[in-house]
């Protein structure tokens, strides 16, 4: 979490404690629970599978936290991620879902969509209430 986010969270907490009022904060850490559905589908190669997990979480956070919660509540849900830091992007890349990994030889990877639109990755993307996040095993 960035220092700015921590300061924003602290400001939200103090405001709420002093006034009793809720406030929408730029840190995405305050506010009501949100519901997100995560679909994982491999229709590309055996063993084919499709699974769904519905999560209600507070606070609204980056997608990686929803994946961690899915692992905690569903014993059949698995993912692995690798941390990468480059000048253009820093964060986690999903390497495998439910023990199936993409690879350069097969030109396969896990595509991430939110309601059919590309998501910016699990470290940076913050789902909204009602998001349906799809991880589709696909080729490039």
N, CA, C and O atoms as a MOPAC input file, in Angstrom:
PM7 MOZYME 1SCF
protein

 N      0.85100 1    -1.16600 1     0.00000 1
 C      0.00000 1     0.00000 1     0.00000 1
 C      0.89700 1     1.22800 1     0.00000 1
 O      1.90500 1     1.26200 1     0.70600 1
 N      0.54500 1     2.21300 1    -0.76800 1
 C      1.32900 1     3.43200 1    -0.85700 1
 C      1.11500 1     4.28400 1     0.38900 1
 O      0.07600 1     4.18100 1     1.04200 1
 N      2.09300 1     5.12600 1     0.72100 1
 C      1.99000 1     6.00700 1     1.87600 1
 C      0.77500 1     6.91300 1     1.76000 1
 O      0.09900 1     7.18200 1     2.75200 1
 N      0.49400 1     7.39400 1     0.52700 1
 C     -0.67400 1     8.24900 1     0.32700 1
 C     -1.94900 1     7.51200 1     0.70900 1
 O     -2.83700 1     8.08700 1     1.34000 1
 N     -2.04400 1     6.23600 1     0.32600 1
 C     -3.22000 1     5.44500 1     0.68100 1
 C     -3.34900 1     5.31600 1     2.18700 1
 O     -4.44600 1     5.43200 1     2.73400 1
 N     -2.22300 1     5.07600 1     2.86300 1
 C     -2.25100 1     4.95700 1     4.32100 1
 C     -2.69900 1     6.26000 1     4.96400 1
 O     -3.48100 1     6.25100 1     5.91400 1
 N     -2.20700 1     7.37400 1     4.45000 1
 C     -2.60100 1     8.67300 1     5.00200 1
 C     -4.07100 1     8.94500 1     4.73200 1
 O     -4.77400 1     9.48400 1     5.58700 1
 N     -4.54400 1     8.57000 1     3.53500 1
 C     -5.94900 1     8.76000 1     3.21400 1
 C     -6.82100 1     7.90300 1     4.10900 1
 O     -7.86700 1     8.35300 1     4.57600 1
 N     -6.39500 1     6.65800 1     4.35300 1
 C     -7.14600 1     5.77300 1     5.23300 1
 C     -7.20600 1     6.34700 1     6.63700 1
 O     -8.26000 1     6.32000 1     7.27300 1
 N     -6.09900 1     6.86000 1     7.12200 1
 C     -6.06600 1     7.46400 1     8.44800 1
 C     -6.99700 1     8.66600 1     8.51600 1
 O     -7.72700 1     8.83200 1     9.49300 1
 N     -6.97400 1     9.50300 1     7.48800 1
 C     -7.86000 1    10.67200 1     7.45200 1
 C     -9.32200 1    10.24000 1     7.44400 1
 O    -10.14600 1    10.85400 1     8.12200 1
 N     -9.65900 1     9.19500 1     6.69200 1
 C    -11.03900 1     8.68300 1     6.65000 1
 C    -11.46300 1     8.18300 1     8.01900 1
 O    -12.57300 1     8.46100 1     8.47400 1
 N    -10.57600 1     7.44200 1     8.67500 1
 C    -10.86900 1     6.89600 1     9.99800 1
 C    -11.09200 1     8.01800 1    11.01000 1
 O    -12.05200 1     7.97700 1    11.78000 1
 N    -10.21700 1     9.01300 1    11.01200 1
 C    -10.33900 1    10.13500 1    11.95600 1
 C    -11.62200 1    10.91100 1    11.69000 1
 O    -12.32900 1    11.26600 1    12.63300 1
 N    -11.93600 1    11.18100 1    10.42800 1
 C    -13.15300 1    11.90200 1    10.08200 1
 C    -14.37200 1    11.14900 1    10.58700 1
 O    -15.27400 1    11.73800 1    11.18300 1
 N    -14.39500 1     9.83800 1    10.34500 1
 C    -15.53300 1     9.03300 1    10.77400 1
 C    -15.62500 1     8.99300 1    12.30200 1
 O    -16.72000 1     9.08000 1    12.85800 1
 N    -14.48400 1     8.86000 1    12.98000 1
 C    -14.47200 1     8.79700 1    14.43800 1
 C    -14.96300 1    10.10200 1    15.07000 1
 O    -15.66100 1    10.08600 1    16.08400 1
 N    -14.59200 1    11.22100 1    14.46400 1
 C    -14.96500 1    12.51400 1    15.03000 1
 C    -16.39300 1    12.92100 1    14.70300 1
 O    -17.06200 1    13.55000 1    15.52300 1
 N    -16.86500 1    12.57000 1    13.51300 1
 C    -18.17900 1    13.05100 1    13.07500 1
 C    -19.24400 1    11.96800 1    13.04800 1
 O    -20.43500 1    12.27700 1    13.06900 1
 N    -18.83600 1    10.70100 1    13.00000 1
 C    -19.80700 1     9.62200 1    12.86500 1
 C    -20.33900 1     9.47700 1    11.44900 1
 O    -21.18100 1     8.61700 1    11.19000 1
 N    -19.85700 1    10.31000 1    10.52700 1
 C    -20.31100 1    10.27600 1     9.14000 1
 C    -19.35600 1     9.43700 1     8.29400 1
 O    -18.15300 1     9.37900 1     8.54700 1
 N    -19.93500 1     8.78700 1     7.27600 1
 C    -19.11100 1     8.05400 1     6.31500 1
 C    -18.61800 1     9.03000 1     5.26500 1
 O    -19.23100 1    10.06800 1     5.01600 1
 N    -17.50700 1     8.67900 1     4.65800 1
 C    -16.93600 1     9.51500 1     3.62200 1
 C    -16.36200 1     8.60500 1     2.54000 1
 O    -15.82700 1     7.53600 1     2.83500 1
 N    -16.48000 1     9.03700 1     1.29000 1
 C    -15.85800 1     8.30100 1     0.19200 1
 C    -14.43100 1     8.78500 1     0.07100 1
 O    -14.17700 1     9.96800 1    -0.15400 1
 N    -13.50600 1     7.85900 1     0.22100 1
 C    -12.08700 1     8.21000 1     0.24700 1
 C    -11.39600 1     7.79000 1    -1.03900 1
 O    -11.78800 1     6.79400 1    -1.64800 1
 N    -10.38400 1     8.52000 1    -1.46200 1
 C     -9.63500 1     8.14400 1    -2.65600 1
 C     -8.77600 1     6.90500 1    -2.46300 1
 O     -8.23800 1     6.37000 1    -3.43200 1
 N     -8.64100 1     6.44300 1    -1.23500 1
 C     -7.76600 1     5.30500 1    -0.96800 1
 C     -8.42900 1     3.97400 1    -1.29100 1
 O     -7.74700 1     2.95000 1    -1.29700 1
 N     -9.71900 1     3.94700 1    -1.55600 1
 C    -10.47600 1     2.71200 1    -1.83100 1
 C    -10.52600 1     1.78900 1    -0.62300 1
 O    -10.88700 1     0.62100 1    -0.76600 1
 N    -10.17800 1     2.27400 1     0.55200 1
 C    -10.14400 1     1.42700 1     1.73500 1
 C    -11.37700 1     1.59100 1     2.61100 1
 O    -11.60000 1     0.79100 1     3.52000 1
 N    -12.17100 1     2.60300 1     2.35300 1
 C    -13.33700 1     2.86400 1     3.18000 1
 C    -14.58900 1     2.53600 1     2.38600 1
 O    -14.52100 1     2.27300 1     1.18600 1
 N    -15.69600 1     2.55000 1     3.03900 1
 C    -16.94300 1     2.36300 1     2.32900 1
 C    -17.58000 1     1.02600 1     2.60500 1
 O    -17.09500 1     0.24500 1     3.42400 1
 N    -18.66800 1     0.77200 1     1.91500 1
 C    -19.44200 1    -0.44400 1     2.17900 1
 C    -18.77300 1    -1.69100 1     1.58900 1
 O    -17.84000 1    -1.61000 1     0.78900 1
 N    -19.29200 1    -2.84900 1     2.02200 1
 C    -18.86000 1    -4.10800 1     1.41400 1
 C    -19.17000 1    -4.07400 1    -0.06900 1
 O    -20.12600 1    -3.42600 1    -0.49500 1
 N    -18.36600 1    -4.76700 1    -0.85100 1
 C    -18.68000 1    -4.93800 1    -2.25800 1
 C    -18.72100 1    -6.42800 1    -2.56400 1
 O    -18.04400 1    -7.22800 1    -1.91900 1
 N    -19.52000 1    -6.78300 1    -3.54800 1
 C    -19.63900 1    -8.16900 1    -3.97500 1
 C    -18.99200 1    -8.32000 1    -5.34400 1
 O    -19.26500 1    -7.55300 1    -6.26800 1
 N    -18.13700 1    -9.31400 1    -5.45400 1
 C    -17.41600 1    -9.59400 1    -6.68900 1
 C    -17.53100 1   -11.08500 1    -6.96400 1
 O    -17.42600 1   -11.89900 1    -6.04600 1
 N    -17.74300 1   -11.44200 1    -8.21400 1
 C    -17.76000 1   -12.84100 1    -8.63600 1
 C    -16.50200 1   -13.09000 1    -9.44800 1
 O    -16.16700 1   -12.31400 1   -10.34300 1
 N    -15.80400 1   -14.18100 1    -9.13100 1
 C    -14.61700 1   -14.56400 1    -9.87900 1
 C    -14.91600 1   -15.87300 1   -10.61100 1
 O    -15.26100 1   -16.88000 1    -9.99300 1
 N    -14.77700 1   -15.83800 1   -11.93100 1
 C    -14.92500 1   -17.02100 1   -12.77500 1
 C    -13.54800 1   -17.41500 1   -13.29000 1
 O    -12.77500 1   -16.56400 1   -13.72900 1
 N    -13.25000 1   -18.70000 1   -13.23500 1
 C    -11.99500 1   -19.23300 1   -13.76800 1
 C    -12.36900 1   -20.30800 1   -14.77900 1
 O    -13.06500 1   -21.26700 1   -14.44600 1
 N    -11.89900 1   -20.14100 1   -16.03300 1
 C    -12.29700 1   -21.09400 1   -17.06700 1
 C    -11.12200 1   -21.47900 1   -17.96100 1
 O    -10.37300 1   -20.63700 1   -18.45600 1
 N    -11.00000 1   -22.78100 1   -18.14000 1
 C    -10.06900 1   -23.34000 1   -19.10900 1
 C    -10.88200 1   -24.19400 1   -20.06600 1
 O    -11.27400 1   -25.30900 1   -19.72200 1
 N    -11.13800 1   -23.68700 1   -21.25400 1
 C    -11.81600 1   -24.47300 1   -22.28900 1
 C    -10.83800 1   -24.76900 1   -23.43200 1
 O    -11.23600 1   -25.22300 1   -24.50500 1
 N     -9.55500 1   -24.50400 1   -23.17900 1
 C     -8.52600 1   -24.61800 1   -24.22200 1
 C     -7.93700 1   -26.01800 1   -24.34100 1
 O     -7.78700 1   -26.54200 1   -25.44400 1
 N     -7.60200 1   -26.62500 1   -23.19900 1
 C     -6.96300 1   -27.93600 1   -23.25200 1
 C     -7.29600 1   -28.73300 1   -21.98900 1
 O     -7.62100 1   -28.15500 1   -20.95200 1
 N     -7.21200 1   -30.07200 1   -22.08400 1
 C     -7.51700 1   -30.91200 1   -20.91700 1
 C     -6.51200 1   -30.66200 1   -19.79800 1
 O     -5.34900 1   -30.37300 1   -20.07600 1
 N     -6.92400 1   -30.76400 1   -18.57200 1
 C     -8.29700 1   -30.96900 1   -18.11500 1
 C     -9.07300 1   -29.65600 1   -18.14400 1
 O     -8.65900 1   -28.67900 1   -17.51900 1
 N    -10.16900 1   -29.62500 1   -18.84900 1
 C    -10.99900 1   -28.42200 1   -18.93700 1
 C    -11.76500 1   -28.24600 1   -17.63400 1
 O    -12.15600 1   -29.22200 1   -16.99400 1
 N    -11.97400 1   -26.99300 1   -17.24900 1
 C    -12.71800 1   -26.73600 1   -16.01600 1
 C    -13.29500 1   -25.33000 1   -16.03700 1
 O    -12.85600 1   -24.45500 1   -16.78300 1
 N    -14.28300 1   -25.15600 1   -15.19700 1
 C    -14.88400 1   -23.84500 1   -14.96300 1
 C    -15.31400 1   -23.82000 1   -13.50900 1
 O    -15.98500 1   -24.73500 1   -13.03300 1
 N    -14.92600 1   -22.76700 1   -12.81000 1
 C    -15.33700 1   -22.62800 1   -11.41600 1
 C    -15.68600 1   -21.17600 1   -11.13800 1
 O    -15.21900 1   -20.25800 1   -11.81200 1
 N    -16.51400 1   -21.00200 1   -10.13400 1
 C    -16.98500 1   -19.67300 1    -9.76300 1
 C    -16.94500 1   -19.54500 1    -8.24600 1
 O    -17.28100 1   -20.47800 1    -7.51800 1
 N    -16.53000 1   -18.37800 1    -7.79200 1
 C    -16.58200 1   -18.07100 1    -6.36800 1
 C    -17.13900 1   -16.65500 1    -6.21700 1
 O    -16.73800 1   -15.73500 1    -6.93000 1
 N    -18.07100 1   -16.50000 1    -5.27100 1
 C    -18.67800 1   -15.19300 1    -4.99500 1
 C    -18.10500 1   -14.68300 1    -3.68500 1
 O    -18.10500 1   -15.38900 1    -2.67700 1
 N    -17.61300 1   -13.44200 1    -3.70800 1
 C    -16.95500 1   -12.86000 1    -2.54800 1
 C    -17.63900 1   -11.56300 1    -2.14300 1
 O    -17.97800 1   -10.73200 1    -2.98500 1
 N    -17.83300 1   -11.40600 1    -0.85000 1
 C    -18.27900 1   -10.12000 1    -0.31100 1
 C    -17.17400 1    -9.65500 1     0.61600 1
 O    -16.86300 1   -10.30700 1     1.61300 1
 N    -16.58300 1    -8.51200 1     0.27200 1
 C    -15.43700 1    -8.04000 1     1.03200 1
 C    -15.55000 1    -6.57000 1     1.38200 1
 O    -16.17300 1    -5.77400 1     0.67900 1
 N    -14.93800 1    -6.25500 1     2.46900 1
 C    -14.73500 1    -4.87100 1     2.85300 1
 C    -13.31000 1    -4.81000 1     3.34600 1
 O    -12.91200 1    -5.67300 1     4.12900 1
 N    -12.57100 1    -3.90500 1     2.95900 1
 C    -12.87200 1    -2.78400 1     2.09000 1
 C    -12.64300 1    -3.14700 1     0.62300 1
 O    -12.14800 1    -4.22500 1     0.29400 1
 N    -13.01600 1    -2.22200 1    -0.23100 1
 C    -12.72700 1    -2.35500 1    -1.65300 1
 C    -11.20700 1    -2.29700 1    -1.80800 1
 O    -10.56100 1    -1.37400 1    -1.31100 1
 N    -10.64500 1    -3.28400 1    -2.49600 1
 C     -9.18600 1    -3.40300 1    -2.59400 1
 C     -8.77900 1    -3.82800 1    -3.98900 1
 O     -9.62300 1    -4.01000 1    -4.86700 1
 N     -7.47900 1    -3.98300 1    -4.18700 1
 C     -6.94200 1    -4.48200 1    -5.43700 1
 C     -7.34000 1    -5.94500 1    -5.60800 1
 O     -7.59300 1    -6.65100 1    -4.63200 1
 N     -7.39200 1    -6.38300 1    -6.85200 1
 C     -7.85700 1    -7.72100 1    -7.19200 1
 C     -7.07600 1    -8.83400 1    -6.49700 1
 O     -7.65200 1    -9.87700 1    -6.18700 1
 N     -5.79700 1    -8.64200 1    -6.24800 1
 C     -4.99200 1    -9.67600 1    -5.59700 1
 C     -5.58500 1   -10.07800 1    -4.24800 1
 O     -5.49800 1   -11.24300 1    -3.86000 1
 N     -6.18800 1    -9.12600 1    -3.53000 1
 C     -6.78400 1    -9.42900 1    -2.23100 1
 C     -8.03400 1   -10.29800 1    -2.38400 1
 O     -8.32000 1   -11.12500 1    -1.51800 1
 N     -8.77200 1   -10.12000 1    -3.46400 1
 C     -9.93400 1   -10.96200 1    -3.72400 1
 C     -9.48700 1   -12.39300 1    -4.04000 1
 O    -10.13500 1   -13.35300 1    -3.62300 1
 N     -8.38700 1   -12.53100 1    -4.77300 1
 C     -7.86200 1   -13.86900 1    -5.05500 1
 C     -7.44000 1   -14.56300 1    -3.75700 1
 O     -7.69600 1   -15.75300 1    -3.57600 1
 N     -6.80300 1   -13.82900 1    -2.87100 1
 C     -6.39400 1   -14.40400 1    -1.59200 1
 C     -7.61500 1   -14.83700 1    -0.77900 1
 O     -7.58500 1   -15.88800 1    -0.13900 1
 N     -8.66500 1   -14.05700 1    -0.79400 1
 C     -9.88600 1   -14.41100 1    -0.07800 1
 C    -10.53600 1   -15.64100 1    -0.70100 1
 O    -11.05000 1   -16.49600 1     0.02100 1
 N    -10.52100 1   -15.74500 1    -2.02400 1
 C    -11.09000 1   -16.91300 1    -2.70400 1
 C    -10.37200 1   -18.19100 1    -2.26800 1
 O    -11.01500 1   -19.21800 1    -2.05100 1
 N     -9.05400 1   -18.13400 1    -2.13900 1
 C     -8.28700 1   -19.29200 1    -1.67900 1
 C     -8.69500 1   -19.65600 1    -0.25500 1
 O     -8.79000 1   -20.83600 1     0.08300 1
 N     -8.93400 1   -18.65200 1     0.57500 1
 C     -9.28000 1   -18.89200 1     1.97600 1
 C    -10.65800 1   -19.53200 1     2.14000 1
 O    -10.87100 1   -20.28400 1     3.09100 1
 N    -11.59900 1   -19.25000 1     1.23300 1
 C    -12.96200 1   -19.76200 1     1.42500 1
 C    -13.31100 1   -20.96000 1     0.54500 1
 O    -14.28100 1   -21.66300 1     0.82800 1
 N    -12.54100 1   -21.20500 1    -0.51700 1
 C    -12.85100 1   -22.30000 1    -1.42900 1
 C    -11.63300 1   -23.21900 1    -1.55200 1
 O    -10.62900 1   -22.82800 1    -2.14800 1
 N    -11.70500 1   -24.43400 1    -0.99800 1
 C    -10.54000 1   -25.32200 1    -1.01300 1
 C    -10.13100 1   -25.78100 1    -2.41500 1
 O     -9.03500 1   -26.31500 1    -2.58500 1
 N    -10.97900 1   -25.58500 1    -3.41300 1
 C    -10.66100 1   -25.98200 1    -4.78300 1
 C    -10.05600 1   -24.83900 1    -5.59700 1
 O     -9.64200 1   -25.04400 1    -6.73800 1
 N    -10.00300 1   -23.64400 1    -5.02200 1
 C     -9.48800 1   -22.47300 1    -5.72500 1
 C     -8.00000 1   -22.32200 1    -5.42800 1
 O     -7.59500 1   -22.29000 1    -4.26700 1
 N     -7.19600 1   -22.22900 1    -6.47100 1
 C     -5.74400 1   -22.05300 1    -6.32600 1
 C     -5.26400 1   -21.03100 1    -7.35000 1
 O     -5.81300 1   -20.92200 1    -8.44600 1
 N     -4.23900 1   -20.29300 1    -6.97300 1
 C     -3.55700 1   -19.44600 1    -7.95100 1
 C     -2.12100 1   -19.26900 1    -7.50400 1
 O     -1.80300 1   -19.36300 1    -6.31900 1
 N     -1.25800 1   -19.00900 1    -8.47700 1
 C      0.10600 1   -18.60500 1    -8.17000 1
 C      0.36300 1   -17.30200 1    -8.90300 1
 O     -0.19100 1   -17.04800 1    -9.97300 1
 N      1.20700 1   -16.48900 1    -8.30800 1
 C      1.54600 1   -15.19500 1    -8.89900 1
 C      3.03300 1   -14.94900 1    -8.70100 1
 O      3.64900 1   -15.44300 1    -7.75600 1
 N      3.58200 1   -14.18200 1    -9.60600 1
 C      4.99700 1   -13.83300 1    -9.54600 1
 C      5.11400 1   -12.31800 1    -9.54000 1
 O      4.47300 1   -11.63100 1   -10.33500 1
 N      5.93800 1   -11.80700 1    -8.63700 1
 C      6.13200 1   -10.36700 1    -8.53300 1
 C      7.18400 1    -9.91300 1    -9.52800 1
 O      8.27600 1   -10.47900 1    -9.59300 1
 N      6.85200 1    -8.89000 1   -10.30400 1
 C      7.77800 1    -8.32600 1   -11.29300 1
 C      7.87700 1    -6.82100 1   -11.09600 1
 O      6.87900 1    -6.15300 1   -10.82500 1
 N      9.06700 1    -6.30400 1   -11.23200 1
 C      9.28800 1    -4.85800 1   -11.14800 1
 C     10.08000 1    -4.42900 1   -12.37500 1
 O     11.23000 1    -4.82700 1   -12.55900 1
 N      9.45500 1    -3.61900 1   -13.20100 1
 C     10.10800 1    -3.06400 1   -14.38400 1
 C      9.87500 1    -1.55600 1   -14.37300 1
 O      9.05400 1    -1.06500 1   -13.59900 1
 N     10.57900 1    -0.82600 1   -15.21100 1
 C     10.33700 1     0.61900 1   -15.26300 1
 C      8.89100 1     0.97700 1   -15.65400 1
 O      8.38900 1     2.03000 1   -15.26100 1
 N      8.22800 1     0.11200 1   -16.42000 1
 C      6.87700 1     0.42100 1   -16.89100 1
 C      5.76400 1    -0.14600 1   -16.02600 1
 O      4.65200 1     0.38300 1   -16.03500 1
 N      6.03600 1    -1.20500 1   -15.28100 1
 C      4.97900 1    -1.84100 1   -14.48800 1
 C      5.58500 1    -2.60200 1   -13.32200 1
 O      6.61400 1    -3.26500 1   -13.45500 1
 N      4.93400 1    -2.49400 1   -12.19000 1
 C      5.34900 1    -3.21700 1   -11.00000 1
 C      4.13400 1    -3.90200 1   -10.41900 1
 O      3.07200 1    -3.29300 1   -10.29100 1
 N      4.28600 1    -5.16900 1   -10.06700 1
 C      3.18500 1    -5.87300 1    -9.43600 1
 C      3.21200 1    -7.34700 1    -9.74600 1
 O      4.17500 1    -7.86700 1   -10.31000 1
 N      2.13100 1    -8.01900 1    -9.36500 1
 C      2.02300 1    -9.45900 1    -9.52400 1
 C      1.41200 1    -9.81600 1   -10.87900 1
 O      0.47100 1    -9.17600 1   -11.34800 1
 N      1.97600 1   -10.85500 1   -11.49100 1
 C      1.42000 1   -11.46000 1   -12.69400 1
 C      0.87800 1   -12.82300 1   -12.28200 1
 O      1.56200 1   -13.57200 1   -11.58500 1
 N     -0.33600 1   -13.15400 1   -12.70000 1
 C     -0.90000 1   -14.47000 1   -12.42200 1
 C     -0.19100 1   -15.47600 1   -13.31500 1
 O     -0.17200 1   -15.33600 1   -14.53800 1
 N      0.38500 1   -16.48100 1   -12.69500 1
 C      1.11400 1   -17.51200 1   -13.42700 1
 C      0.24100 1   -18.74600 1   -13.65000 1
 O      0.30400 1   -19.37200 1   -14.70800 1
 N     -0.57500 1   -19.09600 1   -12.65100 1
 C     -1.45000 1   -20.26200 1   -12.79300 1
 C     -2.75200 1   -20.02800 1   -12.03600 1
 O     -2.80900 1   -19.28200 1   -11.05900 1
 N     -3.78400 1   -20.68900 1   -12.52300 1
 C     -5.08100 1   -20.71900 1   -11.85300 1
 C     -5.47500 1   -22.18800 1   -11.76100 1
 O     -5.39000 1   -22.93000 1   -12.74000 1
 N     -5.90300 1   -22.59500 1   -10.58100 1
 C     -6.30400 1   -23.98000 1   -10.34000 1
 C     -5.28300 1   -24.96600 1   -10.89400 1
 O     -5.62300 1   -25.97500 1   -11.51200 1
 N     -4.01600 1   -24.63300 1   -10.64600 1
 C     -2.85100 1   -25.46900 1   -10.96600 1
 C     -2.54400 1   -25.60500 1   -12.46000 1
 O     -1.77600 1   -26.48500 1   -12.85200 1
 N     -3.13200 1   -24.74700 1   -13.29600 1
 C     -2.82400 1   -24.73300 1   -14.72400 1
 C     -2.07400 1   -23.44200 1   -15.04200 1
 O     -2.59300 1   -22.34300 1   -14.85100 1
 N     -0.84300 1   -23.59700 1   -15.53100 1
 C     -0.00200 1   -22.43100 1   -15.81800 1
 C      0.09400 1   -22.18500 1   -17.31800 1
 O      0.11500 1   -23.11600 1   -18.12300 1
 N      0.14900 1   -20.91700 1   -17.66600 1
 C      0.44200 1   -20.55200 1   -19.04100 1
 C      1.92500 1   -20.72000 1   -19.29300 1
 O      2.72200 1   -20.76800 1   -18.35600 1
 N      2.30100 1   -20.81300 1   -20.59300 1
 C      3.72800 1   -20.87200 1   -20.87800 1
 C      4.00500 1   -20.33500 1   -22.27600 1
 O      3.13600 1   -20.32300 1   -23.14700 1
 N      5.23700 1   -19.89500 1   -22.45800 1
 C      5.63000 1   -19.26600 1   -23.71900 1
 C      5.66200 1   -20.26400 1   -24.87200 1
 O      5.37600 1   -19.89700 1   -26.01200 1
 N      6.00500 1   -21.51500 1   -24.59300 1
 C      6.07800 1   -22.52000 1   -25.65800 1
 C      4.70900 1   -22.74100 1   -26.30500 1
 O      4.60300 1   -22.81800 1   -27.52900 1
 N      3.66800 1   -22.84100 1   -25.48300 1
 C      2.29800 1   -23.01300 1   -25.99100 1
 C      1.62700 1   -21.68300 1   -26.32000 1
 O      0.53400 1   -21.65200 1   -26.88400 1
 N      2.29900 1   -20.57600 1   -25.95800 1
 C      1.74300 1   -19.23700 1   -26.10500 1
 C      0.39900 1   -19.11100 1   -25.38300 1
 O     -0.57200 1   -18.59300 1   -25.93500 1
 N      0.36400 1   -19.59700 1   -24.13700 1
 C     -0.85400 1   -19.53200 1   -23.33400 1
 C     -0.64500 1   -18.63500 1   -22.13300 1
 O      0.47300 1   -18.47500 1   -21.64200 1
 N     -1.74100 1   -18.05100 1   -21.66700 1
 C     -1.70800 1   -17.19200 1   -20.48200 1
 C     -3.12300 1   -17.06400 1   -19.92500 1
 O     -4.09700 1   -17.48700 1   -20.54800 1
 N     -3.21000 1   -16.46900 1   -18.73600 1
 C     -4.50000 1   -16.21300 1   -18.10000 1
 C     -4.92100 1   -14.77400 1   -18.38300 1
 O     -4.34300 1   -13.82800 1   -17.84900 1
 N     -5.93200 1   -14.62800 1   -19.22700 1
 C     -6.50600 1   -13.31900 1   -19.55500 1
 C     -7.43600 1   -12.91000 1   -18.40700 1
 O     -8.17600 1   -13.73900 1   -17.87800 1
 N     -7.39300 1   -11.63000 1   -18.02700 1
 C     -8.22500 1   -11.12400 1   -16.93700 1
 C     -9.19900 1   -10.09100 1   -17.48900 1
 O     -8.79300 1    -9.09200 1   -18.08400 1
 N    -10.48900 1   -10.34600 1   -17.28500 1
 C    -11.54100 1    -9.43600 1   -17.75100 1
 C    -12.45800 1    -9.06600 1   -16.59300 1
 O    -12.69900 1    -9.87600 1   -15.69800 1
 N    -12.96300 1    -7.84600 1   -16.61600 1
 C    -14.00200 1    -7.40900 1   -15.67500 1
 C    -15.22100 1    -7.05400 1   -16.49900 1
 O    -15.20800 1    -6.08900 1   -17.26300 1
 N    -16.27300 1    -7.83600 1   -16.34200 1
 C    -17.49800 1    -7.64900 1   -17.12800 1
 C    -17.18400 1    -7.56000 1   -18.62200 1
 O    -17.78200 1    -6.76200 1   -19.34400 1
 N    -16.23600 1    -8.39000 1   -19.07800 1
 C    -15.88100 1    -8.45900 1   -20.49300 1
 C    -14.82100 1    -7.48400 1   -20.95300 1
 O    -14.38900 1    -7.54700 1   -22.10400 1
 N    -14.39000 1    -6.58400 1   -20.08600 1
 C    -13.37100 1    -5.58500 1   -20.43800 1
 C    -12.03100 1    -5.94800 1   -19.80400 1
 O    -11.99900 1    -6.41000 1   -18.66400 1
 N    -10.92300 1    -5.74700 1   -20.52200 1
 C     -9.61200 1    -6.08200 1   -19.96300 1
 C     -9.35900 1    -5.35800 1   -18.64300 1
 O     -9.63800 1    -4.16700 1   -18.50600 1
 N     -8.82400 1    -6.10500 1   -17.67700 1
 C     -8.45000 1    -5.53500 1   -16.37500 1
 C     -6.93700 1    -5.32500 1   -16.37200 1
 O     -6.20200 1    -6.05700 1   -17.03400 1
 N     -6.48600 1    -4.33900 1   -15.63700 1
 C     -5.08400 1    -3.91100 1   -15.67000 1
 C     -4.14600 1    -4.77600 1   -14.84400 1
 O     -3.01000 1    -4.37000 1   -14.59900 1
 N     -4.56900 1    -5.92800 1   -14.41600 1
 C     -3.70300 1    -6.80200 1   -13.62700 1
 C     -4.15400 1    -6.87800 1   -12.18600 1
 O     -4.92700 1    -6.03800 1   -11.72500 1
 N     -3.67200 1    -7.88600 1   -11.46900 1
 C     -4.17500 1    -8.14400 1   -10.13100 1
 C     -3.62800 1    -7.19500 1    -9.06600 1
 O     -4.23700 1    -7.05300 1    -8.00600 1
 N     -2.51000 1    -6.55400 1    -9.32100 1
 C     -1.93900 1    -5.63800 1    -8.32800 1
 C     -2.51900 1    -4.23400 1    -8.40500 1
 O     -2.62000 1    -3.54000 1    -7.39400 1
 N     -2.89400 1    -3.82300 1    -9.59800 1
 C     -3.35200 1    -2.45000 1    -9.79200 1
 C     -4.86500 1    -2.32600 1    -9.92900 1
 O     -5.42800 1    -1.28200 1    -9.60200 1
 N     -5.52000 1    -3.36200 1   -10.40200 1
 C     -6.94500 1    -3.25900 1   -10.71700 1
 C     -7.79100 1    -3.36500 1    -9.45600 1
 O     -7.60400 1    -4.28200 1    -8.65600 1
 N     -8.72200 1    -2.43000 1    -9.27600 1
 C     -9.62500 1    -2.41500 1    -8.12800 1
 C    -11.04100 1    -2.66900 1    -8.64100 1
 O    -11.63400 1    -1.79400 1    -9.27100 1
 N    -11.59000 1    -3.86100 1    -8.37700 1
 C    -12.95800 1    -4.14900 1    -8.81300 1
 C    -13.97000 1    -3.26900 1    -8.10000 1
 O    -13.70900 1    -2.76300 1    -7.00800 1
 N    -15.12100 1    -3.09100 1    -8.72400 1
 C    -16.21400 1    -2.34000 1    -8.12300 1
 C    -17.33100 1    -3.31000 1    -7.74600 1
 O    -17.31000 1    -4.47800 1    -8.13300 1
 N    -18.29700 1    -2.81500 1    -6.99300 1
 C    -19.41600 1    -3.65400 1    -6.58000 1
 C    -20.12000 1    -4.20800 1    -7.81300 1
 O    -20.46300 1    -3.46400 1    -8.73200 1
 N    -20.33100 1    -5.52200 1    -7.82500 1
 C    -20.99400 1    -6.17300 1    -8.95400 1
 C    -20.05900 1    -6.63300 1   -10.05400 1
 O    -20.50900 1    -7.19800 1   -11.05100 1
 N    -18.76300 1    -6.40100 1    -9.89100 1
 C    -17.80900 1    -6.85300 1   -10.90900 1
 C    -17.86300 1    -8.36900 1   -11.05700 1
 O    -17.96500 1    -9.10600 1   -10.07600 1
 N    -17.79100 1    -8.81000 1   -12.30400 1
 C    -17.63200 1   -10.23300 1   -12.61500 1
 C    -16.25600 1   -10.35100 1   -13.26700 1
 O    -16.06800 1    -9.99500 1   -14.43100 1
 N    -15.31200 1   -10.85500 1   -12.49600 1
 C    -13.93700 1   -10.97700 1   -12.95100 1
 C    -13.76300 1   -12.36700 1   -13.55300 1
 O    -14.03200 1   -13.37500 1   -12.89900 1
 N    -13.31200 1   -12.41200 1   -14.79900 1
 C    -13.10300 1   -13.68400 1   -15.48800 1
 C    -11.62600 1   -13.88900 1   -15.75100 1
 O    -10.94900 1   -13.01400 1   -16.29000 1
 N    -11.13600 1   -15.05600 1   -15.36400 1
 C     -9.79700 1   -15.50000 1   -15.71200 1
 C     -9.97400 1   -16.58800 1   -16.75800 1
 O    -10.43400 1   -17.68900 1   -16.45200 1
 N     -9.60900 1   -16.27400 1   -17.99000 1
 C     -9.77700 1   -17.19900 1   -19.10500 1
 C     -8.41000 1   -17.66000 1   -19.60800 1
 O     -7.55000 1   -16.84700 1   -19.94700 1
 N     -8.22900 1   -18.97900 1   -19.64900 1
 C     -6.99600 1   -19.53400 1   -20.17600 1
 C     -7.06300 1   -19.43300 1   -21.69000 1
 O     -7.96500 1   -19.99200 1   -22.31500 1
 N     -6.11200 1   -18.72200 1   -22.28100 1
 C     -6.18800 1   -18.43800 1   -23.70500 1
 C     -4.80300 1   -18.37500 1   -24.33300 1
 O     -3.79600 1   -18.55000 1   -23.64700 1
 N     -4.75700 1   -18.12700 1   -25.62600 1
 C     -3.48900 1   -18.03400 1   -26.35100 1
 C     -3.26500 1   -16.61400 1   -26.85300 1
 O     -4.19700 1   -15.81400 1   -26.94600 1
 N     -2.01400 1   -16.32100 1   -27.17300 1
 C     -1.66700 1   -15.03700 1   -27.78300 1
 C     -1.02800 1   -15.24000 1   -29.12400 1
 O     -0.66700 1   -14.26900 1   -29.79000 1

